[in-house]
Amino acid sequence: MIDRRKNEVLDLSFQFALDIIEVYKHLKNSNEYVMSKQLLRSGTSIGANINEAQAALTKKEFISKMSISLKESWETRYWLELLVKSKYLSDYKKKFQIQKDIESIISMLTKIIKSSQNNL
C-alpha cells in the first residue's frame, strides 16, 4: 500500500480534481454541459478511487481500486483531448498544464499497479 505521509499520486490527483472543477465551471460558462459533466465525473473520481485504495484490506483490493482510477484517468484524457480538439478549451489558459498532469497521473498509476502486481 502507499504511505500517506508523502503521497505524490494522491496529492496530484487531489489538485487535479480541483483543476477539473475549474475547467467544468469554465465550460458551463461557455454553455457546454454534456462533455463538461463527463469530464467532471471521470476527473474527480480518479482521486476518490486512489483515496479509497488507501483503505484497502488486501493487496488485490488495492490493485483493483488503483486500476479503476487508471481507467478513469484514461477516460478523463479522452474528454480533455476531445474538448481541446473541438476548441471548447481554446481560451482556457491552463489547458496544457492539465493535459500534462493527466499524463503524469496515468504514468504514476501504471507504475504503482505494475509494482503492486509484481509484489503480489
Secondary structure, DSSP 8 states (H G I E B T S, - for coil): ---SSS-HHHHHHHHHHHHHHHHHHHHHHTT--HHHHHHHHHHHHHHHHHHHHTT-SSHHHHHHHHHHHHHHHHHHHHHHHHHHHTTTTTT-TTHHHHHHHHHHHHHHHHHHHHHHHHT-
